[in-house]
């Protein structure tokens, strides 16, 4: 019958559109793991503690900025971020804390001094970001060592191991290309990058998620250890989940942010948009997004009541700064501090990347109760001496 033919044709068009959408957004890698997660039940006893971690690919020289633009971007954060934080507190009385992953290749001492000023106020911490392309292992190691040295000795903004005195730091890879993950081999060049990072003092990687970029891994919405295969790229595509009572298995911990499909915000009113925890003016942190981040339920296996919500941004881009330091962020913090900090069902904890790692390791060690007790569980915060 003609109507059957019409329905069959319509279904065929929908399938073609869905296939094109999946292919164009590089979703084939992670879509099926995501759908499997959607059908898993997650029962949580007792109140849920939300660890909210905001990490920033903080790039003052973005888009080949002039020196004056660089300084204006940094000073905007130095001046406006304390104003944003002034009226917001978590369950522990802590203000929001912003983790600035600063690019090694964009180093200027005056910019770091300005960020350290925010750190002294308890509003920020500094970690390492790096863009590189077609690098050798020796070049990569030397870049990390040189940057570690200046961050420790000039700015005192990285903690150091009490025995070895080696700097301890978190990492975000530029262009998402951790462990040579891009299919075309660009923006990295090192297949044993996870090993090198661990040996040079990196405690965890915070790069992911990066969908729809092709560097996105099959493992999603997870905290896990990846074992490096030095002969092949993208060794972090899979790994072993961090588990209560477990031990590190592999070369490096990866702390992922939420990834999924946002049916509340559909393209053409039909196709869901990718929820990749990226916060910017064109994708502000609305209430439905906050709910989706919490629902992702990223946690250490065996400690589902401690939920890690790690979101990211590129904080120096002019098109986004007003949103990141203005009304959209005010609304996000207000929503977090009301719905997810009621003192009964939810407790909110603003945490840095370092504190997130410490709380994860505390969960792995079997700690329970209030995660606020474990912000400095293994790695203490730096002293942030005055320059």
WOGIPE-V949270 format. One record per run of one state. SS is the DSSP state (H for helix, E for strand, L for the rest). FROM is the first residue (numbers start at 1). LEN is the number of residues. If there is no record, write none. Layout:
BEGIN
SS|FROM|LEN ; SS|FROM|LEN
END
This chain:
BEGIN
L|1|1 ; H|2|23 ; L|25|6 ; H|31|8 ; L|39|9 ; E|48|11 ; L|59|8 ; H|67|19 ; L|86|12 ; E|98|6 ; H|104|3 ; L|107|2 ; H|109|12 ; L|121|3 ; E|124|7 ; L|131|6 ; H|137|17 ; L|154|5 ; E|159|2 ; L|161|6 ; E|167|7 ; H|174|3 ; L|177|1 ; H|178|3 ; L|181|12 ; H|193|7 ; L|200|2 ; E|202|4 ; L|206|17 ; E|223|4 ; L|227|8 ; H|235|3 ; L|238|2 ; E|240|2 ; L|242|1 ; E|243|1 ; L|244|8 ; E|252|4 ; L|256|4 ; E|260|8 ; L|268|3 ; E|271|5 ; L|276|2 ; E|278|1 ; L|279|1 ; E|280|1 ; L|281|2 ; E|283|1 ; L|284|3 ; H|287|9 ; L|296|5 ; E|301|1 ; L|302|4 ; E|306|8 ; L|314|4 ; H|318|8 ; L|326|1 ; H|327|13 ; L|340|6 ; E|346|6 ; L|352|1 ; H|353|12 ; L|365|6 ; H|371|4 ; L|375|13
END
